[in-house]
Amino acid sequence: MSQEYIELRGSSAVELGRLNRILSELARPTLDEEAIAPSTRAAMVDVGIVVSGRASRKDLIDRLWGRKRSLLRQASSLGDWSPMQPVA
């Protein structure tokens, strides 16, 4: 995917914000690498990622990044641009 700038709006921006918050929570160092806060688990369920008891942080981060990439691809293909849409 190119490094072009995409400013999302609407539901895409909300979901992207949620994904970014969850990713930052999971990426923080912890004493117990396998422990995931209940609020983080609930946030993942809210975005459609079901967390089993055995899921590792790395696997969950991979799944969240996959969701984030697909959201950015979808927004790019649909032209879900900000009001500063490119003009000819």
FENBEL-V465591 format. One line per field, one symbol per residue. ss: DSSP state (~ for helix, > for strand, _ for the rest). A space follows every 10 residues. Layout:
ss=???
This chain:
ss=__________ ~~~~~~~~~~ ~~~~~~~___ _______~~~ ~~~~~~____ ______~~~~ ~~~~~~~~~~ ~~~~~~~~__ ________
